[in-house]
Amino acid sequence: MTTSHIPSFRPSRRSALGLGATALAVTGLAACGGGTGGGASGGFEDQELQLPTYVEPPVPDGGIASEVEGMPMIFTSPVAEYFTSVEEPPGSGEAVTTFQVLWGAPPRPREQNDYWQQLEERLNVTFTPTLTASDGYNDKFSTTIASGKVPDLSFVQDTDAIGQRALADGAFADLTETLSGDKVLQWPNLANVSSNAWKVSSKNGHIYGVPNENPYLTNFPLVRGDLMRLAGHDSMGSTAEEWLQVMSDIAGLRQAHGKQIWGMATIAGKEQAMFEWMFRAGTTWQLDDAGKVVNVLMTDAFEQVMEFEKKVWDAGVIHPDGIGGELGDLFIAGQLALTVDSFNGFFGNPMIGQVIESTPEAEPEFFVPPAVDGGDLVIQRDDGYWGIVAISAEAAQDEARLHELLGVINYWRAPFGSQEALFIGSGSEGVNYEFGPDHEVVGLGDEQADADRAALQWLGAFNSPIYSIRSTLEDYVENFRTTMESLIAATVPNPIAGIVAPSAATLNAKLDSLNEDYRNGFITGRRPLSEMAAYREAWLKGGGQTLCDEYTEALDSAS
């Protein structure tokens, strides 16, 4: 159970950034003309963004909707009755070509593939996909665009230099005029896309595709409440120092329920982010008083985070082999008090069920980490989308064809609880699944039929994220809901969301290595904190200043 109706095929932006690492130039592409439909982009000229009207998706019976912006709906029981969100097939009987990611094995040919046949019948099209493995996606995308034969619908990784160049060079239609305001209501399921996703995926006020929407927050902490109480505490504290005392006391137990225990396994990216929340360090990239882009590394709060993490290490909270070492999953084994992971990790695998199975006394609890002084947290909001489904500028010159292709995306993006979303995500009853006694979807275990479905379903435009929690974990729903609402309400947008620094692809690995060396050194005492100035200077000279300048230039040109 994941944040999507399609459990295994909705990677987060960070987990799938490697759609081909080579930045090839897009050449030989002439900007396409306008026509009566969507206009060719022809560069990112500035204009005021006209957002499409937002309409909340329907809430099926049993769904728990939140008033907190960015909080997905929660479902704890199967959908009792699926509704229809698309009354008529959107297609005209013609072929629809696509360019999309292949995450696994290729499908069988159409004549042997029930999902393919059903998809064509439901859409009333001849579905003709180009399926490209993720590890070479951007390279193949580049050569496809350069050929001048752009498919009708393409998944575009628009924060990658190749995707941005294709958009700027006019390969895809500018959909702003077609979708702005109430015009989007012609495609009701597209109106369910959040305003945030439209906003962060736009380019200088232009909408070039339907965003593949993601939650506001991916990773969050979970603590073993039983260990917290064994250590003599009834909460995780109201300040950072109180939090440290709780974790120190837990680590001081050393043994619990017949097992050796530690407070945390490590301080890596997810844990680092949590401590930055607590000290209100802000987003990874932020604006200084002069409007220049700077990295969180340059802030006073970051230095306070490093000082605090050193105290956490010195207190014995971290496993002695956890910094730079290789550990198994000690949380599932019942040997850790606190971990930071995603909804998929906690409820999908599910880690919660596994830790209780290994340690029946375990009492996992979600919690809001305390801020350094007991005040508010500042949490970096995830970008809110990963990639867009764009329409060929050539196809969009015909208004009827443009509307047909938007209808196809509208079908694909049907809301959770609809017949259309059930088909896109699960396939056909009797082939891929059957309904259980409580109307739950039960897979039939046909690996080939499931591979056929998985290979074709990932167009890149799914329904808005949801949290689907199995009934065996229903006791955790209220704690999860209230915690997530508090955390999501504390998120702030990333000021460079949707912006690419041209040098990032070549500099990020080098800077990541530098960051790991210095941060791990500070935490363990291998490096004195007095080397913070040297760290910052090395980071700037190692390419950090280049990235700051490129992000600043991109923001200036967009303002």
N, C-alpha and C positions, 0 to 999 in steps of 0.2 A: 504494500500500500504506500503510495507516494503522493507528492503534491500534484500529480497529474493522473488522469484516467489512463495514461499509457505508461505503466510503471518503469519499464526498462529502457525507454527510448526518448527520454526528455532530459538530456544532460544539462547540468548548469553551465553557465557561460564559462566559468573558470575551468571546469573539467573538460571542456571541449574546445578550448582556444587553439589547439593544435590541428586545425583542419589544413594541414600542409604548411610547412614552415618557410618555404622559399617564397620571397616576394618577387614575383615576376612582373615585368612591365606589361600593361595591357596596350597592345598596339593594333594599328590597322582598323580602328573603330571610328566610323563617322557618326556624328550626332544625328539622330533621327528626327524627322520633321514632326510637326504638331498634329494637325487634324482636329476632329471634333471631340475626341476622347481625351485620355490623359496625355499631358504634354511630355515631351522628352525633357530630361533634366538639364543637360547641357551646362553643367557647372552649378555650384551651390550659391547662387545669387541670394543675397539677404532679402527676406520678406518677413512680415509678421505672421506667426503661426496661427492658423485658424484650426483649432482642435475639432475633431469630430465629436458630436454629441455622445455623452456616455449614458448607457442604460444598464442598470444592474442585471446580471443574468438571473433567470428564474431560480428560486430556491425549492428544490424538490422536497417532498415531505420527509421530515427527519433531519434536514440540513440545518446547521447552526451558522447563521450569518452574523457578521460583526459590524458595528458602526465605526470601527477603527479602519481608516484608509490603509489599504495594502494587506489587510488580514484576510487570508483565504477562507472560504466556507469550510466547515468541518462536517464530515459524515461518519456516523458510527454504525449504520445499518444499511443493508442493501436497498437499492431503489425499488420501491414496490411497484411502481408503474412508470414506464418510460414515456415521455411526451414527444411530440413531433415538433421540430423547430424549423424544418424546411418542407413546405407543402408540395412543391413541384421540383423535379430534377432541374438543376440549373443549366445543363448543357443543351446544345442544339443538335447533337448527334455528330458533330465534327470531332476531329482529333484535338486533344489537349496535350501539349508537350511540357515536360517538367525537367528540372535539374535539381536533384535532391541527394541528401546524404544516405549512404548505405552503411549501417552500423554493424551488420552481421553478414550472414551468407546471402548470396543473391537468390531471388525467387525463381520458382519454376516458370516455364513459359505460360502465356495467357491461357492456352487451351487446357493446361493441367492445373490451373491455379484458381481455386474458387474465389479467393479474396479479390483477385484482379477482375474476374468476371462480374462479381457482385458490385464492385466499385464502379465499373463502367455502366452497369444497369442503373445504379442509384444516381449517378451523375448525368447519365445520358450523353456520354462522350466515349471516344476511343482513347483510352488513357495510354500515353506513350512516354514513359519516364526514362531519363538518363540517370542511372544510379551510380554514384561514385563513392568509393571507400573514403572514410573520414581522413585517413592519413595522407591522402593526395588530393583532397577536395579542392583547395584553393588553386593548386597548380592546374588541375583539369578545368576548373571554372575560368581561369585566366585564358587558356587556349580556346575554350568554347566561346568566350566573349570576343576574342581576337578574330575568330573565324567569321564573325558577322551573323552567324546563325544562332540567335539567342532564343532559347525555349520560351514558351508562353509564360510559364511560372518557374521561378528559380528561388532557392534558398540562398540568400546573400548574407555572408558574415560581414556586415557593414562597418564594423569597427576595424576590420583588416584593411591594409592599404590597397590590396587588389580589389576588394569589394567597393571601397570608396571611389577608386578610380573608375570602375565600371559605372557607378552611379553618376559621377561627375561628367563622364564622357558621353552620357546620353543613351546608354544601353537599356535603361528601364524608365518606365513612365513616371512622371510626377503626378501623384494621385491626390494632391492637396485639394484641388478644386472639386474633384469627384466625390471626396469623402468628407469635406469640411462641414461643420454644423450638422443640421438635420439631414443632409444628403446621405449620410451614412446609414440612415434608418431604412433605406432600401434593402440593406443587408443587415438584418437585425442582429445576427451573431457577431458581426464586426463592430457593432455598437457596444458590445460587451467588453471590448478592449479598454483597459483603464486609460484615463487621460495621462497618467504618468508614463505609461508605455509609449503612447503616441508621442509625447513630448520628448522623451529622452532618445527615441529612435529617429526623430526628425533631423533634418540637416538644414541649418540656417532658415528654419521656418517652412521647409518643404517635407512632405510625406512621400517617401518612395516605396513603401511597402507595408504590409501588415506585420507588426512585431510579434515575435514568439515570446510571449509574456512569461516572466518569472516572478517569484515572490520578492518582497522587499528585504527579507532576511533569510539567509540560508542556514547558518550555524548558530547554535545557542547551547548553554550549559545545562548539565544534569548532575545532581549530587545524590549520593546515597544517604537518604535521610536517617536510616538506621545507624550509620556510622556517626553522623552528626550528633544524634541523641546519645549514643554510647559515650561520646566524648564530652557530654555534659551541656550541649547547646540545643536550643529549640529553633534557631534560625541561623542564617549565614552571616548575620551581623548587619549593621546599618552604615558602616564605614569600611574603607579598605583595610585599616588596621584591625578592626574587629573580624573581618573576613579572614585575615591572616592568622589571627588567634584561633579561630575555629579550625582552620585547616592544619595549623600546627598541632592542635590537640588531637585531631583525628590521626595525623601521622604518628603522634606519640603513642597511640594505642598499640601500634606495631602488629598486633594480632587481633582478629575478630572472626567469630564463627568458624574457628579452626583454620584460618588462612592468614598468611602474612599479607599485610596491606600497606599501601602508600597513599598519599593524598592525591597526586596527579602523576601521570606518566611522563609528561614533558612540557616544555613551553615552546611550541612551534607556531605556525601561522594562525591557527584557530584560537589557540590560547593567548597568543600575543594580541589578537584583536580584542578579546574579552578584557584584558588589562587596559588596553587603550580606551575602551568604553568607560571603564571605571575612573580613569584620569582625564576624561573628556579631551583626549588628544585630537579628536576630529577625524576627518576623512584622510585617506592615504595621501591624496593630492588635494591641496586647499589653496585659497587665495590669501595673500598677505594684505597689509593695509594699502599697498600701492597697486593692488589688483594683479600682482604677478603670481604665477603658480609656483608653489613650494611644496616640498615633501614633508610629511609629518615628522620625519627625522629631524627637521630643523626647529621644531617647537620645544619650548620648555617642558610641556607636558610629556613629550616622548622621553626626555631625560629622566623625569620623575618615574615613568613606567619602568625604565631600565633599573633604576635604584630599587624600586619595589620588587621587581622580579629577582634581583639579587637577594633581597631579604627572604623571599619565598624559598629560594634555593638553600640559603643558609639555615633556614628553619627546618630543613629536612622534609619539606612537603613533596618535593619532586623525587621520583625514582632515581637512584644514583647513576644508573646507566641511561637515563632518559634524555640527556642532552647530547645529541650527536651519536647516540647508540641505537641499537635495533632491539625493540621489545615486541613481544607478542601482544595480543589483545588482552591486556590484564583486566580491563573493565568487565568484559564478558565473563572472565574467569572469576570475578568477584573480589579482585585484589586492589581496586582503585576506588577512591571516594568520589572523584569528580572527573568528568570528561566533557568535551565540547564536540558536538557533531550535528548532523543535519536531521531533518524530519525523516528522510529516507533511512538514515542509519538507525535512529531510535525506534521508528515504527514500521519500517519496511523490512528490515532484515529478520526480525526486529531485535535490536540490542536489549531493549527493556525485557522482553520475554526471555532472552538468552541469559541475562544476568540473574534473573529470578530462578531460572531452571538450574543454573550452576550453584546459586546461593539462595535457598528459599527464604532466608531471613532478610534479604535485600529489600529496601524500600526506596526505589528511585523517585526523585522529585525534581521537577523543573523549578528554576528559581531565577530571580532578577538579581544579578550581582550588584552589590552596593557601590555607589560612587565614593570617591576618595574622601569626601567630606560629608557624605550623607545626602548630597543634593541629587541633581538629575544626571543621568547618563547621557552621553553623546555617542550614537552608534551609526557607523557608516551604512547607509542604505545600499543594497545591491542595485545594480543598474536597472533592474526591473524588466529586462528583456535580454534575449540573446538571438540576434539575427532577425532578418525580415524575409517575408515572401514577397518578391517583387514581380511585376508584370512587364513583359517585353514592351519597349516603346513602339516597336513596329506593330505588334498586335493591338496596342491601345489606340492606334490611329483610327480604328473602327470602333465607334462608341458602343455598338451592340456587342461586339466581341469583347470589349473591355468590361462591360457589365456582366457578360457571361462568365468571364474569368474571375471576377470578383464574387460571383455566385458560387463558383467552385470553392474558393477560399472560405466563403461564408458557410458552406456545407462542412468543410473540414474543421472549422472552428466552432462547431455546434457545442452548446453548453453541456456540462455534466448533467446526467439525468435524461438526456434526449436519446431517441432512437439512433440519430446520426452519430453522436459521440460514442454510443455503445458499439456501433459497427466499426467506426474508425479505430477505436482503441482495442476492441476485443474480437472483431471478426464476426463470423456467422454462427448462429445457434445451430447445433448439430454437427458443425465442422470444427470450430475452434472451442466452443464451450456449450454447456447446458446450464439451466437454472436449477439450483439446489432447492431444498425444502423451504427455505426462507427467502426464496427468489434471489439468492446470491449467485453471482456468475462463477461457475466452476469450470475450469479448463479441462478439456478432454485429453490433454497430453499428447496430441498429435504434433510431434516436433516439426514435421515438414509443413503442415498447414500453418503452424504458428510462425515458422520462418518466412513463409510466403507473405503473411500479414505484416510481420515486422519489417520486411524489406521494402514494402510499398507505402506503409502508413506515414513515414516520417517526411511529410512535406515541409514541416517547420511552422505550422500554424495550428496550434491546439487550443482547446478551451482554456479559460482562465484557470490558474492553479487552484487546486483544492487540497484539503487534508482529509484523506480517507483512513480511518482508524478501525482496525478489526475489532470485533466485539469482545475478544478476549482481553483487550487492553482498554476497554471502555472506562475503567476506574481512573485512568490517567487523563481523561479528556478535560475535565474542568481545570485541573492544575495546569495542563498544557495551554488551554485557551487563555486563561487569565495572565499567565506568564508571557505568552507570545503577544498578546494585546499590549502589555506594558512595554515590551522590548520594541515592537514595531512602532509604537507611538513615539519612541525616543530616537527613531532613525532620522538622519538628515541626508539629503541627496548629495551624490558625488558631483562636484562642479565640472568634472571633465567627462562625465558619462557620455558615451557615443563619440568621443574624440580620440583620434589615434596620433601618437607621436611617431613620425616616420622611422626614427632610430630605435624605437622600443624593441623591435624584433631582434636586433643585434646586440642591444645593451642589457636587456633584462636579465639574461642568464649570468652575466658578469656581475651585475649589481646584486642579484640574489645571493651569489656566493660570498660577496663582500659583506652583505648584511648578516648572513648566517655566521660568518667567522666572528665578526665583532659582537653581535648580540649574544651568541653562545659564550664568547669569552667574558663579556660583562657579567652574565648570569652566574657562571661557575667561578669567577674570580681569576680566570686565566689572564684576563685583561683588566686593568684598573679602570674604574669609571672616569678617571681623569683623562683617559684617551678619547672621550666623546668628541672633542674638537678635532682630533686627528681622524676619527671615523667620518665625521661630516665632511672634512676636506677631501678625504680619499673618495668618498661617495660622489662628491661634486666633480672631482677631476676624472673619476672613472666613468663618467657619462651621465651622472645625475643632473648636472647643470644643463647639459644638452637637452635632456628630456623636459626639464623645467622650461627652458626657452621655447621648445617646440610646442608644448602645451599652451604656454602663454600666447605665442603667435597665433595658434589655432583659435583660441578663445577671442583674441582681439579681432581677428578677421571675421568672426561670427557675430560680433556685437555691433 
